[in-house]
Amino acid sequence: MVNIMNKELDELVSYIKNTSSYKNCISIKKKMDKNEEICSLIEEIKSLQKKYVKSNYDDSIKEKLDKLESKLNSIPIYVEYNNNLEEVNKMIDLVKDELNDYFTDLFMISK
């Protein structure tokens, strides 16, 4: 039973990895990693997010954060990456939900 389940899970993972959305994510991520502007913006945003939380949600920090996020979200390659990533995450969520339903049903019947 465990071997069959592992095989099926491996097939699901393989299916997701072979989708164009997943392949695009990987390809775009590599390009973004080489883009200094994007890397810098992401690091600055991460830093500001921490600062924002530690400041007890200071509005001035939030304003800076929003501006940086807006700038990042105006970069086409970053937008394309996020769109593909969203598709991949939807697939993963669907699999997760189906597995949860399966096990919930399985254990409900067992009781």
C-alpha positions in Angstrom: 0.0 0.0 0.0 2.8 2.4 1.0 4.7 1.7 -2.2 1.6 2.3 -4.3 0.9 5.6 -2.6 4.6 6.7 -2.9 4.4 5.9 -6.6 1.2 7.8 -7.1 2.6 10.8 -5.2 5.8 10.7 -7.3 3.6 10.8 -10.4 1.7 13.8 -9.1 4.9 15.6 -8.3 6.3 14.7 -11.7 3.1 15.9 -13.4 3.4 19.3 -11.7 7.1 19.6 -12.5 6.3 19.0 -16.1 3.7 21.7 -16.5 4.6 24.9 -18.3 3.7 27.0 -15.3 6.3 25.1 -13.1 8.9 25.2 -15.8 8.3 28.9 -16.4 8.7 29.6 -12.7 12.0 27.9 -12.6 13.3 29.6 -15.7 12.0 33.1 -14.6 13.4 32.6 -11.1 16.8 32.0 -12.5 16.6 35.2 -14.6 15.3 37.2 -11.6 18.2 36.0 -9.5 20.5 37.6 -12.0 18.6 40.9 -12.0 20.1 43.3 -9.4 17.2 45.6 -9.3 14.7 42.8 -8.5 17.0 41.2 -5.9 17.7 44.6 -4.3 13.9 45.4 -4.1 13.1 42.0 -2.7 15.8 42.3 0.0 14.7 45.9 0.9 11.0 44.8 1.1 12.0 41.8 3.4 13.9 44.2 5.6 11.1 46.7 5.7 8.5 44.0 6.5 10.5 43.0 9.6 10.9 46.6 10.6 7.2 47.2 10.1 6.2 44.4 12.4 8.8 45.3 15.0 7.6 49.0 14.9 4.1 47.8 15.8 2.8 48.6 12.3 4.1 52.2 11.9 2.2 53.9 9.0 5.3 55.6 7.7 7.0 52.3 7.2 3.9 50.8 5.7 3.9 53.6 3.2 7.5 53.0 2.1 6.8 49.3 2.0 3.7 49.8 -0.3 5.8 52.0 -2.6 8.5 49.4 -2.9 6.0 46.6 -3.5 4.3 48.6 -6.1 7.6 49.2 -7.9 8.4 45.5 -7.7 5.0 44.6 -9.0 5.5 46.9 -12.0 8.4 44.8 -13.3 7.0 42.5 -16.0 9.2 39.5 -15.3 8.3 39.6 -11.7 4.6 39.7 -12.5 5.0 36.8 -14.9 6.8 34.8 -12.3 4.0 35.4 -9.7 1.3 34.5 -12.2 3.0 31.2 -12.9 3.7 30.6 -9.3 0.1 31.1 -8.5 -0.9 28.4 -11.0 1.6 26.0 -9.5 0.3 26.7 -6.0 -3.2 26.1 -7.2 -2.2 22.7 -8.4 -0.5 21.9 -5.2 -3.5 23.1 -3.1 -5.8 21.0 -5.2 -3.7 17.9 -4.5 -3.5 18.8 -0.9 -7.2 19.2 -0.6 -7.9 16.0 -2.4 -5.5 14.1 -0.1 -7.1 15.7 2.9 -10.6 14.7 1.7 -9.4 11.2 1.0 -8.0 10.6 4.4 -10.9 12.3 6.1 -13.3 10.0 4.3 -11.1 7.0 5.0 -10.9 7.7 8.8 -14.6 8.6 9.0 -15.6 5.3 7.5 -13.2 3.5 9.9 -14.9 4.8 13.0 
